[in-house]
Amino acid sequence: MRIALIGYGKMGKLLDQLAPSQGMEVAGRYDVGDALTAEQFRAVDVALDFTTPSAALENLPRLVALGLDLVVGTTGWQEQLKPLQTLVKRHNTGFVYGSNFSIGVNVFYRVAAEAARLLRDRAEYDPWIHEIHHKMKLDAPSGTALKLRDVLAAEYGGREINISSSRAGTISGTHTVGFDSEADTITLTHTARSRVGFALGALYAAKWIHGKKDFYEFSEVLFGK
């Protein structure tokens, strides 16, 4: 299986390092600002995008139009989700996106959802989210924190869910969901030790989407629609 890496920062280099162990050959490596042409992707099965929000907004429609299956780990572009979904269906390609490709985080979403379901009728418990990442991360709140907010909101409806963010050092990523009352506090925390879990999840998604059609969120890859 031949893949192309769009974005060659820390995640791109890690994907490059891990791909052979997953039975994949890296057929192209492109960084932000590189020209992307049909000829470059003629022998590519799946492209993986880990760039920046602005680069993704420019690159993704072009790559879909080339007929490529895509895995997108970039966050901050989701205001264009509906137009891209339409484009994917028009070109009959496969597309997987996610706020976080860690399998552990996707289990964490489900645990948080269950806690919210159990507490949704308990007005005395206020929900909140805090996340902290390395100082080079561009978006705040993180895509994972925004996804957690959506997960809680699906249970709580219109109730306010406060999100706070910190950026410092080289922290891979920690997300905490809390429920606070006068009597006690419940906290659920996921801590990433490295980017390896994200990279392996993205490579798993690339294997899964190859030859499939339609638009999927990564949790649907793991748990079904």
C-alpha positions, 0 to 999 in steps of 0.5 A: 500500500502506497501513501503520501504524507501531506505535511512533514512536521513532527507528525509527518516524520513519525508517520514516515518512520512507522509506515513500513511496520504497518506494511506501507510504502511512503510514495511522497512527502510534501510540506506546507506550501509545496505544489500538489499535482495529479502526476505526484499522486498517480501511484498513491493509494491514500494521502494523509494530511497533517498540516495547518488549518489554512493549508488544509482548506486549500489542499483538501478540495484539490486532493479530493478532486484528484480522486484520492482517498484521504485521512485528515488529522489537521483540525481547525478547518471543520467549517468547510465540513459540509462542502467537503462532504459533498465533494467527496460524494461527487468524486466517489472517494473515501475520506476519514477525518478526526479531531484525534486519531488516538484509539484511547481518546476515542474510547475516552469520548465514549466514557465522557458521554456515558458520565454526561448521560448519567448526570444530565438530570442532576442540575447540581453538577456543572460540566467543564473541560480543560486541555493543555498542549505543547506551546507550538500547537496552533489551535486553542481550544484543541479539536479534541476539546471541541469534540468533547464539548459536542459529546457532552452537549449531545447529552446536556442539550443547551447547557453551558459547557466551559472550556479552558486551554493552556499552552506550555513546553512540550506536552503531548496533550492532556484532556480533562472532563469534570463535573463539579457540585457542592458535594464533590467533583468527578474528573476523567482525564486522558494523557497522551505520552507521545504522538505514537498513538495518534500516528498508529491510529492514522495509519490504521485509518488509511488501511481501513479507508483504502478502497472504500467510499464515503465520508467518515469520522474516525470514531465510525472507523473504530465503532461503526456508524 
